[in-house]
Amino acid sequence: MQLLPMNLPAEIHRVGDGSGDCSRVARGPLIIMAHGLMSIDAGRRAGFMIRSPLGELNAEQVEEVLRRWTVPATAND
């Protein structure tokens, strides 16, 4: 996974019931949305995703993005 820009515009969406519907919960910079998603109870995170101009991220992918932002740049190579 590439290192995503922290200030990328993003939105947290609640995943619908399978009918393709989802509702926006919050929007802001990706770093804020990532921490917001991780603040949701772990048992409920699967019901949310983050959308950005670069695509959609589920909770597992968001955890990886946050991990990569906290690792020194030389370790990401």
All heavy atoms as a GROMACS GRO file, in nm:
protein
  582
    1MET      N    1   0.085  -0.118   0.000
    1MET     CA    2   0.000   0.000   0.000
    1MET      C    3   0.089   0.124   0.000
    1MET      O    4   0.185   0.131   0.075
    1MET     CB    5  -0.090  -0.002   0.124
    1MET     CG    6  -0.172   0.125   0.139
    1MET     SD    7  -0.278   0.128   0.286
    1MET     CE    8  -0.407   0.019   0.235
    2GLN      N    9   0.056   0.218  -0.085
    2GLN     CA   10   0.135   0.341  -0.092
    2GLN      C   11   0.107   0.428   0.030
    2GLN      O   12   0.004   0.417   0.094
    2GLN     CB   13   0.103   0.419  -0.219
    2GLN     CG   14  -0.037   0.480  -0.220
    2GLN     CD   15  -0.068   0.554  -0.349
    2GLN    OE1   16  -0.016   0.517  -0.454
    2GLN    NE2   17  -0.150   0.654  -0.341
    3LEU      N   18   0.203   0.516   0.061
    3LEU     CA   19   0.185   0.608   0.172
    3LEU      C   20   0.093   0.720   0.125
    3LEU      O   21   0.123   0.792   0.031
    3LEU     CB   22   0.320   0.664   0.215
    3LEU     CG   23   0.323   0.744   0.344
    3LEU    CD1   24   0.275   0.658   0.461
    3LEU    CD2   25   0.462   0.795   0.372
    4LEU      N   26  -0.022   0.732   0.187
    4LEU     CA   27  -0.123   0.830   0.146
    4LEU      C   28  -0.097   0.964   0.215
    4LEU      O   29  -0.050   0.968   0.329
    4LEU     CB   30  -0.263   0.780   0.183
    4LEU     CG   31  -0.306   0.651   0.115
    4LEU    CD1   32  -0.439   0.603   0.173
    4LEU    CD2   33  -0.317   0.670  -0.034
    5PRO      N   34  -0.130   1.076   0.147
    5PRO     CA   35  -0.114   1.207   0.210
    5PRO      C   36  -0.211   1.223   0.327
    5PRO      O   37  -0.329   1.191   0.316
    5PRO     CB   38  -0.147   1.307   0.099
    5PRO     CG   39  -0.178   1.230  -0.023
    5PRO     CD   40  -0.178   1.084   0.011
    6MET      N   41  -0.161   1.274   0.438
    6MET     CA   42  -0.244   1.290   0.557
    6MET      C   43  -0.356   1.391   0.537
    6MET      O   44  -0.462   1.378   0.596
    6MET     CB   45  -0.158   1.336   0.675
    6MET     CG   46  -0.063   1.234   0.726
    6MET     SD   47   0.028   1.302   0.865
    6MET     CE   48   0.141   1.170   0.898
    7ASN      N   49  -0.331   1.491   0.452
    7ASN     CA   50  -0.431   1.598   0.434
    7ASN      C   51  -0.527   1.572   0.318
    7ASN      O   52  -0.603   1.660   0.280
    7ASN     CB   53  -0.361   1.732   0.417
    7ASN     CG   54  -0.276   1.738   0.292
    7ASN    OD1   55  -0.246   1.636   0.230
    7ASN    ND2   56  -0.235   1.857   0.254
    8LEU      N   57  -0.526   1.452   0.264
    8LEU     CA   58  -0.616   1.415   0.156
    8LEU      C   59  -0.762   1.430   0.202
    8LEU      O   60  -0.796   1.383   0.311
    8LEU     CB   61  -0.590   1.269   0.118
    8LEU     CG   62  -0.662   1.213  -0.003
    8LEU    CD1   63  -0.609   1.277  -0.131
    8LEU    CD2   64  -0.642   1.062  -0.009
    9PRO      N   65  -0.848   1.496   0.125
    9PRO     CA   66  -0.990   1.505   0.165
    9PRO      C   67  -1.051   1.366   0.175
    9PRO      O   68  -1.027   1.281   0.088
    9PRO     CB   69  -1.055   1.585   0.052
    9PRO     CG   70  -0.945   1.646  -0.025
    9PRO     CD   71  -0.823   1.562  -0.002
   10ALA      N   72  -1.127   1.343   0.280
   10ALA     CA   73  -1.184   1.209   0.302
   10ALA      C   74  -1.317   1.220   0.375
   10ALA      O   75  -1.348   1.322   0.435
   10ALA     CB   76  -1.085   1.124   0.381
   11GLU      N   77  -1.392   1.111   0.368
   11GLU     CA   78  -1.522   1.104   0.436
   11GLU      C   79  -1.538   0.966   0.498
   11GLU      O   80  -1.502   0.866   0.437
   11GLU     CB   81  -1.638   1.124   0.336
   11GLU     CG   82  -1.636   1.255   0.264
   11GLU     CD   83  -1.747   1.266   0.161
   11GLU    OE1   84  -1.798   1.162   0.114
   11GLU    OE2   85  -1.781   1.380   0.128
   12ILE      N   86  -1.594   0.962   0.619
   12ILE     CA   87  -1.634   0.835   0.680
   12ILE      C   88  -1.777   0.808   0.637
   12ILE      O   89  -1.862   0.898   0.644
   12ILE     CB   90  -1.627   0.839   0.834
   12ILE    CG1   91  -1.484   0.861   0.880
   12ILE    CG2   92  -1.684   0.710   0.894
   12ILE    CD1   93  -1.469   0.877   1.031
   13HIS      N   94  -1.802   0.687   0.590
   13HIS     CA   95  -1.937   0.646   0.550
   13HIS      C   96  -1.979   0.524   0.630
   13HIS      O   97  -1.898   0.434   0.653
   13HIS     CB   98  -1.942   0.612   0.401
   13HIS     CG   99  -1.936   0.732   0.313
   13HIS    ND1  100  -2.048   0.787   0.257
   13HIS    CD2  101  -1.832   0.810   0.274
   13HIS    CE1  102  -2.014   0.893   0.185
   13HIS    NE2  103  -1.883   0.909   0.195
   14ARG      N  104  -2.105   0.521   0.669
   14ARG     CA  105  -2.164   0.402   0.730
   14ARG      C  106  -2.209   0.314   0.615
   14ARG      O  107  -2.281   0.358   0.526
   14ARG     CB  108  -2.283   0.440   0.817
   14ARG     CG  109  -2.344   0.322   0.890
   14ARG     CD  110  -2.469   0.362   0.969
   14ARG     NE  111  -2.452   0.484   1.044
   14ARG     CZ  112  -2.417   0.491   1.172
   14ARG    NH1  113  -2.398   0.380   1.240
   14ARG    NH2  114  -2.404   0.607   1.233
   15VAL      N  115  -2.164   0.190   0.614
   15VAL     CA  116  -2.199   0.097   0.507
   15VAL      C  117  -2.345   0.058   0.523
   15VAL      O  118  -2.392   0.033   0.634
   15VAL     CB  119  -2.107  -0.027   0.512
   15VAL    CG1  120  -2.144  -0.125   0.404
   15VAL    CG2  121  -1.962   0.015   0.501
   16GLY      N  122  -2.416   0.053   0.411
   16GLY     CA  123  -2.558   0.022   0.413
   16GLY      C  124  -2.588  -0.125   0.439
   16GLY      O  125  -2.502  -0.204   0.476
   17ASP      N  126  -2.711  -0.162   0.413
   17ASP     CA  127  -2.759  -0.298   0.441
   17ASP      C  128  -2.739  -0.393   0.324
   17ASP      O  129  -2.802  -0.496   0.317
   17ASP     CB  130  -2.907  -0.291   0.478
   17ASP     CG  131  -2.990  -0.225   0.369
   17ASP    OD1  132  -2.936  -0.196   0.260
   17ASP    OD2  133  -3.110  -0.203   0.393
   18GLY      N  134  -2.653  -0.357   0.230
   18GLY     CA  135  -2.632  -0.443   0.114
   18GLY      C  136  -2.702  -0.392  -0.009
   18GLY      O  137  -2.682  -0.443  -0.118
   19SER      N  138  -2.786  -0.292   0.006
   19SER     CA  139  -2.860  -0.238  -0.109
   19SER      C  140  -2.778  -0.134  -0.185
   19SER      O  141  -2.825  -0.076  -0.281
   19SER     CB  142  -2.990  -0.173  -0.061
   19SER     OG  143  -2.962  -0.062   0.023
   20GLY      N  144  -2.653  -0.112  -0.142
   20GLY     CA  145  -2.568  -0.014  -0.207
   20GLY      C  146  -2.576   0.124  -0.143
   20GLY      O  147  -2.503   0.214  -0.179
   21ASP      N  148  -2.665   0.140  -0.047
   21ASP     CA  149  -2.678   0.268   0.023
   21ASP      C  150  -2.573   0.280   0.132
   21ASP      O  151  -2.542   0.185   0.201
   21ASP     CB  152  -2.816   0.280   0.089
   21ASP     CG  153  -2.927   0.289  -0.013
   21ASP    OD1  154  -2.899   0.328  -0.127
   21ASP    OD2  155  -3.042   0.256   0.023
   22CYS      N  156  -2.517   0.398   0.145
   22CYS     CA  157  -2.434   0.431   0.261
   22CYS      C  158  -2.453   0.579   0.290
   22CYS      O  159  -2.491   0.656   0.202
   22CYS     CB  160  -2.288   0.397   0.247
   22CYS     SG  161  -2.214   0.386   0.090
   23SER      N  162  -2.432   0.617   0.412
   23SER     CA  163  -2.452   0.756   0.450
   23SER      C  164  -2.322   0.814   0.504
   23SER      O  165  -2.248   0.746   0.575
   23SER     CB  166  -2.563   0.768   0.555
   23SER     OG  167  -2.533   0.686   0.666
   24ARG      N  168  -2.297   0.939   0.469
   24ARG     CA  169  -2.177   1.007   0.516
   24ARG      C  170  -2.195   1.041   0.663
   24ARG      O  171  -2.298   1.094   0.704
   24ARG     CB  172  -2.150   1.133   0.434
   24ARG     CG  173  -2.022   1.202   0.475
   24ARG     CD  174  -1.989   1.321   0.390
   24ARG     NE  175  -2.094   1.421   0.405
   24ARG     CZ  176  -2.134   1.501   0.306
   24ARG    NH1  177  -2.080   1.493   0.188
   24ARG    NH2  178  -2.229   1.588   0.328
   25VAL      N  179  -2.093   1.013   0.741
   25VAL     CA  180  -2.095   1.039   0.883
   25VAL      C  181  -2.012   1.164   0.915
   25VAL      O  182  -2.051   1.245   0.997
   25VAL     CB  183  -2.040   0.917   0.962
   25VAL    CG1  184  -2.028   0.947   1.110
   25VAL    CG2  185  -2.127   0.796   0.937
   26ALA      N  186  -1.897   1.177   0.848
   26ALA     CA  187  -1.807   1.290   0.874
   26ALA      C  188  -1.718   1.312   0.753
   26ALA      O  189  -1.697   1.221   0.673
   26ALA     CB  190  -1.723   1.261   0.997
   27ARG      N  191  -1.663   1.432   0.742
   27ARG     CA  192  -1.564   1.458   0.637
   27ARG      C  193  -1.458   1.552   0.689
   27ARG      O  194  -1.482   1.634   0.778
   27ARG     CB  195  -1.630   1.511   0.511
   27ARG     CG  196  -1.685   1.648   0.520
   27ARG     CD  197  -1.742   1.693   0.389
   27ARG     NE  198  -1.857   1.778   0.417
   27ARG     CZ  199  -1.934   1.829   0.327
   27ARG    NH1  200  -1.912   1.805   0.201
   27ARG    NH2  201  -2.034   1.905   0.361
   28GLY      N  202  -1.339   1.539   0.633
   28GLY     CA  203  -1.225   1.619   0.674
   28GLY      C  204  -1.097   1.556   0.620
   28GLY      O  205  -1.102   1.468   0.535
   29PRO      N  206  -0.982   1.599   0.671
   29PRO     CA  207  -0.854   1.541   0.626
   29PRO      C  208  -0.847   1.393   0.662
   29PRO      O  209  -0.900   1.349   0.765
   29PRO     CB  210  -0.749   1.621   0.704
   29PRO     CG  211  -0.819   1.740   0.759
   29PRO     CD  212  -0.964   1.705   0.769
   30LEU      N  213  -0.780   1.317   0.578
   30LEU     CA  214  -0.771   1.172   0.598
   30LEU      C  215  -0.719   1.135   0.736
   30LEU      O  216  -0.770   1.042   0.798
   30LEU     CB  217  -0.682   1.110   0.488
   30LEU     CG  218  -0.665   0.959   0.493
   30LEU    CD1  219  -0.799   0.886   0.488
   30LEU    CD2  220  -0.576   0.913   0.378
   31ILE      N  221  -0.621   1.205   0.787
   31ILE     CA  222  -0.566   1.168   0.918
   31ILE      C  223  -0.672   1.179   1.027
   31ILE      O  224  -0.682   1.094   1.114
   31ILE     CB  225  -0.440   1.249   0.954
   31ILE    CG1  226  -0.379   1.191   1.081
   31ILE    CG2  227  -0.470   1.397   0.970
   31ILE    CD1  228  -0.234   1.204   1.094
   32ILE      N  229  -0.757   1.280   1.020
   32ILE     CA  230  -0.862   1.297   1.120
   32ILE      C  231  -0.969   1.189   1.102
   32ILE      O  232  -1.017   1.130   1.199
   32ILE     CB  233  -0.927   1.437   1.110
   32ILE    CG1  234  -0.822   1.547   1.128
   32ILE    CG2  235  -1.043   1.453   1.207
   32ILE    CD1  236  -0.755   1.549   1.262
   33MET      N  237  -1.004   1.160   0.977
   33MET     CA  238  -1.105   1.057   0.951
   33MET      C  239  -1.052   0.919   0.992
   33MET      O  240  -1.126   0.837   1.045
   33MET     CB  241  -1.145   1.056   0.803
   33MET     CG  242  -1.212   1.185   0.756
   33MET     SD  243  -1.363   1.227   0.845
   33MET     CE  244  -1.303   1.350   0.961
   34ALA      N  245  -0.924   0.894   0.971
   34ALA     CA  246  -0.865   0.765   1.010
   34ALA      C  247  -0.871   0.747   1.162
   34ALA      O  248  -0.912   0.641   1.211
   34ALA     CB  249  -0.720   0.757   0.961
   35HIS      N  250  -0.833   0.849   1.235
   35HIS     CA  251  -0.840   0.839   1.381
   35HIS      C  252  -0.985   0.830   1.428
   35HIS      O  253  -1.016   0.759   1.523
   35HIS     CB  254  -0.769   0.958   1.447
   35HIS     CG  255  -0.620   0.943   1.448
   35HIS    ND1  256  -0.554   0.854   1.529
   35HIS    CD2  257  -0.524   1.006   1.375
   35HIS    CE1  258  -0.423   0.862   1.507
   35HIS    NE2  259  -0.403   0.954   1.414
   36GLY      N  260  -1.074   0.900   1.358
   36GLY     CA  261  -1.216   0.891   1.392
   36GLY      C  262  -1.270   0.751   1.373
   36GLY      O  263  -1.342   0.699   1.459
   37LEU      N  264  -1.235   0.688   1.262
   37LEU     CA  265  -1.280   0.551   1.238
   37LEU      C  266  -1.225   0.455   1.343
   37LEU      O  267  -1.295   0.368   1.393
   37LEU     CB  268  -1.240   0.505   1.097
   37LEU     CG  269  -1.287   0.367   1.056
   37LEU    CD1  270  -1.438   0.358   1.056
   37LEU    CD2  271  -1.232   0.330   0.920
   38MET      N  272  -1.099   0.475   1.381
   38MET     CA  273  -1.039   0.387   1.482
   38MET      C  274  -1.097   0.411   1.622
   38MET      O  275  -1.084   0.326   1.709
   38MET     CB  276  -0.887   0.404   1.485
   38MET     CG  277  -0.817   0.350   1.362
   38MET     SD  278  -0.839   0.170   1.342
   38MET     CE  279  -0.958   0.166   1.209
   39SER      N  280  -1.164   0.524   1.643
   39SER     CA  281  -1.225   0.550   1.773
   39SER      C  282  -1.359   0.478   1.789
   39SER      O  283  -1.412   0.470   1.899
   39SER     CB  284  -1.242   0.700   1.796
   39SER     OG  285  -1.346   0.750   1.714
   40ILE      N  286  -1.411   0.425   1.679
   40ILE     CA  287  -1.536   0.348   1.684
   40ILE      C  288  -1.504   0.211   1.744
   40ILE      O  289  -1.400   0.152   1.716
   40ILE     CB  290  -1.596   0.333   1.542
   40ILE    CG1  291  -1.636   0.471   1.489
   40ILE    CG2  292  -1.714   0.238   1.541
   40ILE    CD1  293  -1.674   0.472   1.342
   41ASP      N  294  -1.595   0.161   1.825
   41ASP     CA  295  -1.577   0.030   1.888
   41ASP      C  296  -1.536  -0.073   1.783
   41ASP      O  297  -1.595  -0.080   1.674
   41ASP     CB  298  -1.708  -0.011   1.957
   41ASP     CG  299  -1.697  -0.144   2.025
   41ASP    OD1  300  -1.630  -0.152   2.128
   41ASP    OD2  301  -1.755  -0.241   1.971
   42ALA      N  302  -1.434  -0.152   1.816
   42ALA     CA  303  -1.378  -0.249   1.720
   42ALA      C  304  -1.484  -0.342   1.662
   42ALA      O  305  -1.477  -0.380   1.544
   42ALA     CB  306  -1.268  -0.330   1.786
   43GLY      N  307  -1.583  -0.377   1.738
   43GLY     CA  308  -1.688  -0.467   1.690
   43GLY      C  309  -1.781  -0.402   1.588
   43GLY      O  310  -1.852  -0.472   1.517
   44ARG      N  311  -1.779  -0.272   1.580
   44ARG     CA  312  -1.868  -0.201   1.488
   44ARG      C  313  -1.795  -0.140   1.368
   44ARG      O  314  -1.859  -0.092   1.274
   44ARG     CB  315  -1.940  -0.089   1.564
   44ARG     CG  316  -2.031  -0.143   1.672
   44ARG     CD  317  -2.109  -0.033   1.744
   44ARG     NE  318  -2.175   0.053   1.649
   44ARG     CZ  319  -2.183   0.187   1.662
   44ARG    NH1  320  -2.132   0.246   1.766
   44ARG    NH2  321  -2.245   0.259   1.571
   45ARG      N  322  -1.662  -0.141   1.369
   45ARG     CA  323  -1.584  -0.077   1.261
   45ARG      C  324  -1.614  -0.131   1.122
   45ARG      O  325  -1.604  -0.059   1.024
   45ARG     CB  326  -1.436  -0.091   1.288
   45ARG     CG  327  -1.386   0.005   1.389
   45ARG     CD  328  -1.235  -0.002   1.400
   45ARG     NE  329  -1.201   0.048   1.531
   45ARG     CZ  330  -1.108  -0.001   1.608
   45ARG    NH1  331  -1.032  -0.102   1.566
   45ARG    NH2  332  -1.086   0.049   1.726
   46ALA      N  333  -1.646  -0.258   1.112
   46ALA     CA  334  -1.672  -0.318   0.981
   46ALA      C  335  -1.792  -0.252   0.912
   46ALA      O  336  -1.807  -0.263   0.792
   46ALA     CB  337  -1.695  -0.468   0.995
   47GLY      N  338  -1.873  -0.182   0.987
   47GLY     CA  339  -1.989  -0.113   0.932
   47GLY      C  340  -1.958   0.024   0.877
   47GLY      O  341  -2.049   0.097   0.838
   48PHE      N  342  -1.829   0.059   0.870
   48PHE     CA  343  -1.787   0.191   0.822
   48PHE      C  344  -1.673   0.177   0.723
   48PHE      O  345  -1.602   0.078   0.722
   48PHE     CB  346  -1.742   0.278   0.940
   48PHE     CG  347  -1.850   0.308   1.038
   48PHE    CD1  348  -1.877   0.220   1.141
   48PHE    CD2  349  -1.925   0.424   1.028
   48PHE    CE1  350  -1.977   0.245   1.233
   48PHE    CE2  351  -2.025   0.450   1.120
   48PHE     CZ  352  -2.052   0.362   1.222
   49MET      N  353  -1.655   0.280   0.641
   49MET     CA  354  -1.541   0.286   0.550
   49MET      C  355  -1.506   0.433   0.529
   49MET      O  356  -1.584   0.523   0.560
   49MET     CB  357  -1.575   0.222   0.416
   49MET     CG  358  -1.674   0.300   0.336
   49MET     SD  359  -1.690   0.228   0.173
   49MET     CE  360  -1.840   0.306   0.120
   50ILE      N  361  -1.388   0.455   0.476
   50ILE     CA  362  -1.345   0.590   0.441
   50ILE      C  363  -1.336   0.599   0.290
   50ILE      O  364  -1.279   0.510   0.225
   50ILE     CB  365  -1.209   0.625   0.505
   50ILE    CG1  366  -1.226   0.635   0.657
   50ILE    CG2  367  -1.154   0.755   0.448
   50ILE    CD1  368  -1.100   0.671   0.732
   51ARG      N  369  -1.393   0.705   0.235
   51ARG     CA  370  -1.382   0.734   0.092
   51ARG      C  371  -1.294   0.856   0.074
   51ARG      O  372  -1.305   0.953   0.148
   51ARG     CB  373  -1.519   0.762   0.031
   51ARG     CG  374  -1.605   0.641   0.015
   51ARG     CD  375  -1.731   0.673  -0.059
   51ARG     NE  376  -1.806   0.552  -0.083
   51ARG     CZ  377  -1.932   0.548  -0.117
   51ARG    NH1  378  -1.999   0.661  -0.132
   51ARG    NH2  379  -1.992   0.433  -0.137
   52SER      N  380  -1.209   0.850  -0.028
   52SER     CA  381  -1.123   0.963  -0.064
   52SER      C  382  -1.110   0.965  -0.216
   52SER      O  383  -1.152   0.871  -0.283
   52SER     CB  384  -0.985   0.947   0.001
   52SER     OG  385  -0.909   0.851  -0.070
   53PRO      N  386  -1.049   1.070  -0.270
   53PRO     CA  387  -1.028   1.073  -0.415
   53PRO      C  388  -0.941   0.957  -0.465
   53PRO      O  389  -0.946   0.923  -0.583
   53PRO     CB  390  -0.956   1.206  -0.438
   53PRO     CG  391  -1.000   1.293  -0.324
   53PRO     CD  392  -1.014   1.198  -0.208
   54LEU      N  393  -0.866   0.893  -0.377
   54LEU     CA  394  -0.782   0.780  -0.418
   54LEU      C  395  -0.848   0.645  -0.397
   54LEU      O  396  -0.788   0.540  -0.421
   54LEU     CB  397  -0.648   0.785  -0.343
   54LEU     CG  398  -0.560   0.905  -0.375
   54LEU    CD1  399  -0.431   0.901  -0.295
   54LEU    CD2  400  -0.530   0.914  -0.524
   55GLY      N  401  -0.972   0.644  -0.349
   55GLY     CA  402  -1.044   0.518  -0.332
   55GLY      C  403  -1.104   0.502  -0.195
   55GLY      O  404  -1.110   0.595  -0.115
   56GLU      N  405  -1.149   0.379  -0.167
   56GLU     CA  406  -1.215   0.346  -0.041
   56GLU      C  407  -1.122   0.262   0.046
   56GLU      O  408  -1.044   0.182  -0.004
   56GLU     CB  409  -1.343   0.268  -0.068
   56GLU     CG  410  -1.445   0.349  -0.145
   56GLU     CD  411  -1.572   0.271  -0.176
   56GLU    OE1  412  -1.576   0.148  -0.154
   56GLU    OE2  413  -1.666   0.335  -0.224
   57LEU      N  414  -1.132   0.284   0.176
   57LEU     CA  415  -1.052   0.210   0.272
   57LEU      C  416  -1.144   0.149   0.377
   57LEU      O  417  -1.230   0.218   0.432
   57LEU     CB  418  -0.953   0.303   0.344
   57LEU     CG  419  -0.851   0.376   0.258
   57LEU    CD1  420  -0.784   0.487   0.338
   57LEU    CD2  421  -0.748   0.279   0.205
   58ASN      N  422  -1.125   0.020   0.406
   58ASN     CA  423  -1.198  -0.041   0.516
   58ASN      C  424  -1.118  -0.022   0.644
   58ASN      O  425  -1.007   0.033   0.642
   58ASN     CB  426  -1.229  -0.189   0.487
   58ASN     CG  427  -1.104  -0.273   0.472
   58ASN    OD1  428  -1.002  -0.249   0.536
   58ASN    ND2  429  -1.113  -0.375   0.389
   59ALA      N  430  -1.170  -0.069   0.755
   59ALA     CA  431  -1.105  -0.047   0.884
   59ALA      C  432  -0.965  -0.108   0.890
   59ALA      O  433  -0.872  -0.047   0.944
   59ALA     CB  434  -1.192  -0.102   0.996
   60GLU      N  435  -0.946  -0.226   0.832
   60GLU     CA  436  -0.814  -0.289   0.832
   60GLU      C  437  -0.713  -0.206   0.754
   60GLU      O  438  -0.598  -0.190   0.795
   60GLU     CB  439  -0.822  -0.430   0.775
   60GLU     CG  440  -0.892  -0.529   0.864
   60GLU     CD  441  -0.905  -0.666   0.800
   60GLU    OE1  442  -0.853  -0.688   0.688
   60GLU    OE2  443  -0.969  -0.752   0.861
   61GLN      N  444  -0.756  -0.154   0.640
   61GLN     CA  445  -0.667  -0.070   0.559
   61GLN      C  446  -0.634   0.061   0.631
   61GLN      O  447  -0.522   0.109   0.622
   61GLN     CB  448  -0.732  -0.042   0.424
   61GLN     CG  449  -0.743  -0.167   0.338
   61GLN     CD  450  -0.833  -0.147   0.218
   61GLN    OE1  451  -0.939  -0.085   0.228
   61GLN    NE2  452  -0.791  -0.199   0.104
   62VAL      N  453  -0.731   0.116   0.702
   62VAL     CA  454  -0.708   0.239   0.777
   62VAL      C  455  -0.604   0.214   0.887
   62VAL      O  456  -0.514   0.295   0.908
   62VAL     CB  457  -0.840   0.294   0.836
   62VAL    CG1  458  -0.813   0.406   0.935
   62VAL    CG2  459  -0.930   0.342   0.724
   63GLU      N  460  -0.613   0.099   0.954
   63GLU     CA  461  -0.512   0.064   1.056
   63GLU      C  462  -0.373   0.060   0.994
   63GLU      O  463  -0.277   0.110   1.053
   63GLU     CB  464  -0.544  -0.070   1.119
   63GLU     CG  465  -0.655  -0.066   1.221
   63GLU     CD  466  -0.673  -0.199   1.289
   63GLU    OE1  467  -0.747  -0.283   1.236
   63GLU    OE2  468  -0.610  -0.218   1.396
   64GLU      N  469  -0.363   0.003   0.875
   64GLU     CA  470  -0.234  -0.005   0.806
   64GLU      C  471  -0.183   0.135   0.769
   64GLU      O  472  -0.065   0.164   0.783
   64GLU     CB  473  -0.245  -0.093   0.681
   64GLU     CG  474  -0.118  -0.101   0.599
   64GLU     CD  475  -0.001  -0.166   0.672
   64GLU    OE1  476  -0.022  -0.241   0.769
   64GLU    OE2  477   0.114  -0.140   0.631
   65VAL      N  478  -0.272   0.221   0.721
   65VAL     CA  479  -0.233   0.359   0.686
   65VAL      C  480  -0.178   0.429   0.809
   65VAL      O  481  -0.072   0.493   0.804
   65VAL     CB  482  -0.352   0.437   0.625
   65VAL    CG1  483  -0.324   0.586   0.619
   65VAL    CG2  484  -0.387   0.384   0.487
   66LEU      N  485  -0.248   0.419   0.921
   66LEU     CA  486  -0.201   0.482   1.045
   66LEU      C  487  -0.067   0.426   1.089
   66LEU      O  488   0.022   0.499   1.132
   66LEU     CB  489  -0.305   0.465   1.157
   66LEU     CG  490  -0.430   0.551   1.143
   66LEU    CD1  491  -0.537   0.507   1.243
   66LEU    CD2  492  -0.398   0.698   1.161
   67ARG      N  493  -0.049   0.296   1.076
   67ARG     CA  494   0.078   0.232   1.113
   67ARG      C  495   0.191   0.287   1.025
   67ARG      O  496   0.298   0.319   1.076
   67ARG     CB  497   0.065   0.081   1.096
   67ARG     CG  498   0.171   0.001   1.166
   67ARG     CD  499   0.144  -0.150   1.163
   67ARG     NE  500   0.014  -0.183   1.219
   67ARG     CZ  501  -0.086  -0.240   1.150
   67ARG    NH1  502  -0.070  -0.273   1.024
   67ARG    NH2  503  -0.201  -0.266   1.207
   68ARG      N  504   0.166   0.299   0.897
   68ARG     CA  505   0.271   0.346   0.805
   68ARG      C  506   0.306   0.492   0.830
   68ARG      O  507   0.420   0.532   0.812
   68ARG     CB  508   0.229   0.324   0.661
   68ARG     CG  509   0.224   0.176   0.624
   68ARG     CD  510   0.178   0.154   0.482
   68ARG     NE  511   0.269   0.209   0.384
   68ARG     CZ  512   0.374   0.145   0.332
   68ARG    NH1  513   0.404   0.024   0.373
   68ARG    NH2  514   0.449   0.204   0.243
   69TRP      N  515   0.208   0.573   0.873
   69TRP     CA  516   0.238   0.712   0.905
   69TRP      C  517   0.326   0.726   1.029
   69TRP      O  518   0.395   0.825   1.045
   69TRP     CB  519   0.108   0.791   0.928
   69TRP     CG  520   0.038   0.831   0.803
   69TRP    CD1  521   0.090   0.851   0.678
   69TRP    CD2  522  -0.102   0.858   0.790
   69TRP    NE1  523  -0.006   0.887   0.589
   69TRP    CE2  524  -0.127   0.893   0.655
   69TRP    CE3  525  -0.208   0.855   0.878
   69TRP    CZ2  526  -0.252   0.926   0.608
   69TRP    CZ3  527  -0.334   0.887   0.831
   69TRP    CH2  528  -0.357   0.923   0.697
   70THR      N  529   0.323   0.627   1.119
   70THR     CA  530   0.398   0.638   1.243
   70THR      C  531   0.536   0.574   1.235
   70THR      O  532   0.616   0.591   1.325
   70THR     CB  533   0.321   0.575   1.360
   70THR    OG1  534   0.294   0.439   1.331
   70THR    CG2  535   0.191   0.649   1.386
   71VAL      N  536   0.563   0.501   1.129
   71VAL     CA  537   0.694   0.437   1.111
   71VAL      C  538   0.786   0.536   1.040
   71VAL      O  539   0.745   0.603   0.946
   71VAL     CB  540   0.680   0.308   1.027
   71VAL    CG1  541   0.814   0.247   0.996
   71VAL    CG2  542   0.591   0.208   1.099
   72PRO      N  543   0.911   0.548   1.084
   72PRO     CA  544   1.005   0.639   1.017
   72PRO      C  545   1.013   0.611   0.867
   72PRO      O  546   1.003   0.496   0.824
   72PRO     CB  547   1.138   0.610   1.085
   72PRO     CG  548   1.102   0.552   1.218
   72PRO     CD  549   0.972   0.478   1.195
   73ALA      N  550   1.032   0.715   0.788
   73ALA     CA  551   1.030   0.705   0.641
   73ALA      C  552   1.127   0.600   0.588
   73ALA      O  553   1.095   0.530   0.493
   73ALA     CB  554   1.060   0.841   0.579
   74THR      N  555   1.245   0.585   0.645
   74THR     CA  556   1.341   0.488   0.593
   74THR      C  557   1.291   0.345   0.611
   74THR      O  558   1.326   0.258   0.535
   74THR     CB  559   1.476   0.503   0.665
   74THR    OG1  560   1.455   0.491   0.806
   74THR    CG2  561   1.539   0.637   0.632
   75ALA      N  562   1.206   0.322   0.709
   75ALA     CA  563   1.151   0.187   0.730
   75ALA      C  564   1.040   0.155   0.631
   75ALA      O  565   1.004   0.040   0.616
   75ALA     CB  566   1.099   0.173   0.872
   76ASN      N  567   0.983   0.256   0.565
   76ASN     CA  568   0.877   0.234   0.468
   76ASN      C  569   0.929   0.192   0.332
   76ASN      O  570   0.852   0.156   0.245
   76ASN     CB  571   0.790   0.361   0.450
   76ASN     CG  572   0.701   0.386   0.569
   76ASN    OD1  573   0.653   0.293   0.631
   76ASN    ND2  574   0.679   0.512   0.599
   77ASP      N  575   1.056   0.201   0.310
   77ASP     CA  576   1.113   0.170   0.177
   77ASP      C  577   1.123   0.023   0.152
   77ASP      O  578   1.130  -0.060   0.232
   77ASP     CB  579   1.252   0.233   0.161
   77ASP     CG  580   1.242   0.385   0.168
   77ASP    OD1  581   1.137   0.439   0.130
   77ASP    OD2  582   1.340   0.446   0.213
   0.00000   0.00000   0.00000
